[in-house]
Amino acid sequence: MFQKIKQNQFLFEELVKRDFKKKYKRTVLGMAWSILSPLLMLLVMRLVFTQFFGQGMEHYTTYLFCGNLVFSYFNESTSQGMTSLMGNAGIFTKVNVPKYLFLFSKNVQTLINFGLTLCVFFLFCVLDGITFTWKFILLLYPIGCLVLFNIGVGLILSALFMFFRDIQYLWVVFTQLLMYMSAIFYTIERYSYTAQCLFLLNPVYLFIRYFRKIVIEATIPSVWFHLLMLADVAIALGLGCWMYKKYNTRFLYYV
């Protein structure tokens, strides 16, 4: 895989540049929207949910930001990845190139946006009185896992989208439901122990929870927490790679 990416390095770089420029084409603020968009969403969520869920909760703004940061990256990466194949059908139907390059280019573009927002997040942590410790380095683990998980889910969705166009509408509904199930603006402590364990079945919640434990609680998640996150990544990547390998030659017939 890495060898093929290296062989098609020029195409890959051009795809990333194209996707990045296309997103901000004909916008006045351009790249600034990568920062303003999550900040505006954070402001809305803070105004709406603080009175209901955040009363008496320390660092509630950072708590919200953690959830919004992770979920927005997941949502953007998978939603754009879903249409990456179909959107580039004009290329791979004429040129024999690895089809996963188109998905990877989308993921690089969304990762850049995530990185910009992450810088703003750290600034907010300073303003919110969060103490920075050496444990912040461990955030590289959930970020790396999230990148791989998004790629895996993107592989699955882009393959399904080639055969079933309805998947884009179902995914919008699913992500909306997933947002409410990821404890972005509320805590799960009010639920029973069994219910709290069920939240761990949600991979997105795992990533959000990891961020909060490191940033707000200054504690390192347990070993099994790391393994559970890794298992979700392995399942998503494994299934996505299998689907691409199995249906690779059939994609051309459904363009």
Helices and strands as residue ranges (DSSP letters): H 2-7, H 9-23, G 30-32, H 33-53, H 60-82, H 84-87, H 89-92, H 100-127, G 134-139, H 140-163, H 167-180, H 193-199, H 203-215, H 223-247, G 248-254
